């Protein structure tokens, strides 16, 4: 059992249950599931209707949210990945708070295309409760998706941060 520091008796399993419950109430989120399973949750996935979720017309017919929070040893804040995935375009756009790119600071946005990172930018570090972070990032996702530009069939984030 993993306890999240500064979160009295708040376990990773409890957090993922709360993330699951939050997404079931989110407009546009349809099927919400634990992965790999409800008994051993590591992250939460939600199938998304992009037009409803983003409150605007959108080029992709389907999308998916993939959300993972974890607390590595020796770090005083949660790590997370909150990804918007468009399988038909092989596009992933997300907020990552981890140690993968220290040159960008503790948090960054990342855009992958054809399973390859094509753009990254620093993002604000949010030192809040994980569910508050989730709410903030879900509110920022429409602006992040809108910032994606396509040039000769390749996406980029030239106007991030917005």
C-alpha positions as CSV (number, residue, x, y, z in Angstrom):
1,X,0.0,0.0,0.0
2,X,1.4,3.4,-1.0
3,X,0.5,6.4,1.2
4,X,0.8,9.8,-0.4
5,X,2.9,12.2,1.7
6,X,1.0,15.1,3.2
7,X,-2.3,13.3,2.4
8,X,-3.4,11.8,5.7
9,X,-4.1,8.1,5.0
10,X,-4.7,8.9,1.3
11,X,-3.6,5.9,-0.7
12,X,-2.9,5.5,-4.4
13,X,-5.9,3.2,-4.6
14,X,-8.2,5.8,-2.9
15,X,-6.9,8.5,-5.2
16,X,-7.6,6.5,-8.3
17,X,-11.0,5.6,-7.0
18,X,-11.7,9.4,-6.6
19,X,-10.3,10.1,-10.1
20,X,-12.6,7.4,-11.5
21,X,-15.6,8.9,-9.7
22,X,-14.7,12.4,-10.9
23,X,-14.4,11.3,-14.5
24,X,-17.8,9.5,-14.4
25,X,-19.3,12.9,-13.6
26,X,-17.3,14.8,-16.3
27,X,-19.3,15.8,-19.4
28,X,-18.1,13.9,-22.4
29,X,-16.5,11.0,-20.5
30,X,-18.2,7.8,-21.4
31,X,-16.6,4.5,-20.4
32,X,-14.4,4.9,-17.3
33,X,-12.2,2.0,-16.3
34,X,-9.2,1.1,-14.1
35,X,-6.1,-0.4,-15.7
36,X,-4.9,-3.0,-15.4
37,X,-7.9,-3.9,-13.2
38,X,-10.2,-2.7,-10.5
39,X,-8.3,-4.9,-8.0
40,X,-4.9,-3.6,-9.0
41,X,-5.5,-0.1,-10.3
42,X,-2.4,1.8,-11.6
43,X,-4.3,4.3,-13.8
44,X,-7.7,5.3,-15.0
45,X,-8.9,5.5,-18.6
46,X,-12.0,7.2,-20.0
47,X,-13.3,7.1,-23.5
48,X,-14.3,10.6,-24.5
49,X,-16.6,12.3,-26.9
50,X,-14.3,15.2,-27.9
51,X,-17.0,17.7,-28.9
52,X,-18.8,17.3,-25.6
53,X,-15.7,17.2,-23.4
54,X,-14.1,20.3,-25.1
55,X,-17.4,22.1,-25.5
56,X,-16.6,22.9,-29.1
57,X,-16.4,21.2,-32.5
58,X,-13.2,19.1,-32.8
59,X,-11.5,17.3,-35.6
60,X,-11.2,13.9,-33.9
61,X,-14.3,11.7,-33.6
62,X,-13.0,9.8,-30.5
63,X,-10.4,10.4,-27.8
64,X,-9.3,8.9,-24.5
65,X,-8.1,10.3,-21.2
66,X,-5.4,8.3,-19.4
67,X,-4.7,9.5,-15.9
68,X,-2.0,8.2,-13.5
69,X,-0.8,9.5,-10.2
70,X,2.1,8.0,-8.2
71,X,4.4,9.0,-5.4
72,X,8.0,8.0,-5.9
73,X,10.4,7.7,-3.0
74,X,12.4,10.8,-2.1
75,X,10.1,13.3,-3.7
76,X,7.8,15.6,-1.7
77,X,5.0,15.8,-4.3
78,X,2.9,13.5,-6.5
79,X,3.9,12.6,-10.0
80,X,1.2,12.4,-12.6
81,X,0.4,12.0,-16.2
82,X,-2.8,13.4,-17.6
83,X,-2.9,12.5,-21.2
84,X,-5.4,13.2,-24.0
85,X,-5.0,10.4,-26.6
86,X,-6.5,10.4,-30.1
87,X,-6.0,6.9,-31.4
88,X,-7.1,7.6,-35.0
89,X,-4.4,10.3,-35.4
90,X,-1.9,8.5,-33.2
91,X,-1.6,11.7,-31.1
92,X,-1.0,12.1,-27.4
93,X,-1.1,15.4,-25.6
94,X,-0.6,15.6,-21.9
95,X,0.5,17.2,-18.7
96,X,3.4,15.3,-17.1
97,X,4.7,16.1,-13.6
98,X,7.7,13.8,-13.2
99,X,11.5,13.7,-13.4
100,X,11.7,12.8,-17.1
101,X,12.8,16.3,-18.4
102,X,14.5,18.3,-15.6
103,X,15.5,21.0,-18.1
104,X,11.7,21.9,-18.3
105,X,11.2,22.0,-14.6
106,X,9.0,19.6,-12.5
107,X,6.1,19.8,-14.9
108,X,5.7,20.0,-18.7
109,X,3.3,19.5,-21.5
110,X,4.2,16.9,-24.1
111,X,2.9,16.2,-27.6
112,X,3.6,12.8,-29.2
113,X,2.8,11.9,-32.7
114,X,3.2,8.4,-34.2
115,X,4.5,7.3,-30.7
116,X,7.4,9.8,-30.9
117,X,7.7,13.0,-28.8
118,X,7.5,16.0,-31.1
119,X,7.1,18.9,-28.7
120,X,7.5,19.7,-25.0
121,X,7.2,22.9,-23.0
122,X,7.3,23.8,-19.4
123,X,4.0,24.0,-17.5
124,X,3.2,25.5,-14.1
125,X,3.9,23.3,-11.1
126,X,0.8,22.8,-9.1
127,X,1.4,22.0,-5.5
128,X,-2.2,21.1,-4.6
129,X,-4.2,18.1,-3.6
130,X,-4.2,15.6,-6.5
131,X,-7.9,16.1,-7.2
132,X,-7.5,19.9,-7.4
133,X,-4.6,19.3,-9.8
134,X,-6.8,17.0,-11.9
135,X,-9.6,19.6,-12.0
136,X,-7.1,22.4,-13.0
137,X,-5.6,20.2,-15.8
138,X,-8.9,19.1,-17.1
139,X,-9.9,22.7,-17.4
140,X,-6.7,23.5,-19.3
141,X,-7.0,20.6,-21.7
142,X,-9.3,22.4,-24.2
143,X,-6.8,25.3,-24.5
144,X,-4.0,22.8,-24.9
145,X,-5.8,20.8,-27.6
146,X,-6.6,24.1,-29.4
147,X,-2.9,25.1,-29.3
148,X,-2.0,22.1,-31.5
149,X,-1.1,23.2,-35.0
150,X,-0.6,20.9,-38.0
151,X,2.0,21.7,-40.6
152,X,2.6,19.3,-43.5
153,X,0.9,16.5,-41.5
154,X,3.0,17.0,-38.3
155,X,1.6,18.5,-35.1
156,X,3.3,21.0,-32.9
157,X,2.6,23.4,-30.0
158,X,3.9,26.7,-31.2
159,X,1.7,28.8,-29.1
160,X,2.1,27.1,-25.7
161,X,2.0,28.3,-23.0
162,X,-1.4,30.0,-23.5
